[in-house]
Amino acid sequence: MSEITKILSDNLRRLRRENNLTQSDLAEKVDLSLASIQAYESGRTWPGVDIVRMLAQAFRISEHSLFESGPPEMPPTVGALTEIIKDQEILIEELKSQFKRFEKIPSDILDALLTKTIPGLQLGQLCVFTL
């Protein structure tokens, strides 16, 4: 069995178990035969592109994750994204504070630079202009 076949069969088996599915459950979920699922998990048969797509969708992972060794990366949760946004907002406030402390940039221009773009003007140009 090739390395990639072993990775695929191991991932299918692991994902199926993590999702508390029997081979029969998975076969029914992706509309395949039990024999097909057994063959993919044992590495006897290689699934086609369409079947790989169906299996990935069944486990809610990317297709390429089936061929990576180790557990697949899960998409960030809403909570994780909320934390990232909060961190970005804190960073923006810190940058505003630093700019206000060291530069005499009007706050409305500073807000515009940090939250949106001003057509035709970039941060570097403004810093050079204020020096």
C-alpha positions in Angstrom: 0.0 0.0 0.0 1.4 3.4 -0.9 1.9 6.1 1.7 -1.0 8.3 0.3 -3.3 5.3 0.2 -2.5 4.6 3.8 -3.1 8.2 4.8 -6.4 8.2 3.1 -7.6 4.9 4.6 -6.4 6.0 8.1 -8.2 9.3 7.8 -11.4 7.8 6.6 -11.4 5.3 9.5 -10.5 8.0 12.0 -13.1 10.5 10.8 -15.8 7.9 10.7 -15.1 6.9 14.3 -14.8 10.5 15.5 -18.3 11.0 14.0 -19.6 7.9 15.7 -20.5 6.3 12.4 -20.3 2.7 11.5 -19.2 1.7 8.0 -22.8 1.1 7.2 -23.8 4.5 8.5 -21.2 6.2 6.3 -22.1 4.1 3.3 -25.7 5.2 3.6 -24.8 8.8 4.3 -22.8 9.1 1.0 -25.0 6.7 -1.0 -22.3 4.0 -1.5 -22.2 0.3 -0.7 -20.8 -1.0 2.5 -18.2 -3.0 0.4 -17.0 0.3 -1.1 -16.4 1.9 2.3 -14.6 -1.2 3.5 -12.4 -1.2 0.4 -11.5 2.5 0.9 -10.7 2.1 4.6 -8.6 -1.0 3.9 -6.8 0.7 1.1 -7.8 -2.0 -1.4 -9.6 0.5 -3.7 -8.9 4.1 -4.5 -12.0 6.4 -4.6 -12.7 8.6 -7.6 -12.8 12.4 -7.4 -16.6 12.5 -7.0 -16.5 10.1 -4.1 -13.6 12.0 -2.4 -15.8 15.1 -2.7 -18.8 13.3 -1.2 -16.7 11.8 1.7 -15.2 15.3 2.5 -18.7 16.8 2.5 -20.0 14.1 4.8 -17.2 14.9 7.3 -17.5 18.7 6.7 -13.8 19.0 5.8 -11.9 20.0 2.7 -11.1 17.4 0.1 -7.4 17.8 0.5 -7.7 17.2 4.2 -8.5 13.5 3.5 -5.0 13.2 2.1 -3.1 15.0 4.9 -1.5 13.1 7.7 -2.9 14.0 11.1 -6.3 15.5 12.0 -7.8 18.0 9.5 -7.8 21.7 10.4 -11.2 22.7 11.5 -12.7 26.1 10.3 -12.6 28.7 13.0 -15.7 28.9 15.3 -17.8 32.0 15.7 -16.2 32.5 19.1 -12.7 32.3 17.7 -13.6 34.8 15.0 -15.1 37.1 17.6 -11.9 37.0 19.6 -9.8 37.8 16.5 -12.1 40.8 15.8 -11.7 42.0 19.4 -7.9 41.6 19.2 -7.9 43.7 16.0 -10.0 46.4 17.6 -7.6 46.5 20.5 -4.7 46.8 18.1 -6.4 49.6 16.2 -6.9 51.5 19.5 -3.3 51.0 20.5 -2.1 52.2 17.1 -4.4 55.3 17.5 -2.9 55.9 20.9 0.7 55.6 19.6 0.0 57.9 16.6 -1.7 60.5 18.8 1.2 60.4 21.2 4.0 60.8 18.7 2.3 62.7 15.8 0.1 65.6 15.5 -2.3 64.0 13.1 -5.9 65.2 13.3 -8.1 62.4 14.8 -10.5 62.3 11.8 -7.6 61.7 9.4 -6.1 59.1 11.8 -9.5 57.3 12.1 -9.8 57.3 8.3 -6.3 55.8 7.9 -6.8 53.1 10.5 -10.4 52.1 9.5 -10.6 52.8 5.8 -8.6 54.1 2.9 -8.5 57.7 1.7 -8.4 57.7 -2.2 -5.0 58.7 -3.4 -3.4 58.8 0.0 -1.5 56.1 1.8 -0.3 55.9 5.4 3.4 56.2 4.4 2.7 59.4 2.4 0.9 61.0 5.3 3.7 60.1 7.7 6.3 61.7 5.3 4.0 64.7 4.9 3.7 65.2 8.7 7.4 64.9 9.3 
